[in-house]
C-alpha cells in the first residue's frame, strides 16, 4: 500500500499561470515548498519568469522536458523501499542517464535513483533555460570537450608502447 507523508507532493500553480497568462516568476516562488525555496536560494535565486515550459505554438518555439538543475519531487515504488520510508524524494536534478537520475536531495546528499524505481516525477520549477537556449551550458560543454580532447592527446603521447616515431611512412 502506497503511503504518502504529510509533506506530500508539490501542488503546481494553475494552468493559466504555467501557460504564461500572468507573470509567473513570483507565483512559482510563492507556491514552492520550503525545501525548494531553500535550494532555489542556494543556486543564486535565478529569475523564473522566462524558464517555464512552452507547450503550445510552433514546434521550434516549444520548450519542455526536464533540465539540469530542475527542482523535482520523485515518487518511488514503495514496494522497493524499506518499511516506513517516505517514497517521495525531493531535490535538484544533477544529471540524468539511461538507467539512473542523480538527485541532490534536501538532506544535502546525492542520491542515484534507478529509473525502474520511479513511479512519477513532478516538476516544481525549472532553474535553467531549455537546452538549446542555455548559453552557459553550451559554453561549459564546449570547454569540457576541449579539455577532454587535450587530456586524451596527452594520454596517447605519454602512453606505454605508443612510440611509433621510428616507423617510416
Helices and strands as residue ranges (DSSP letters): H 15-18, H 24-31, H 34-42, G 59-61, E 71-76, G 78-80, E 88-96, E 100-105, E 110-114, G 115-117, E 118-125, G 131-133, H 135-158
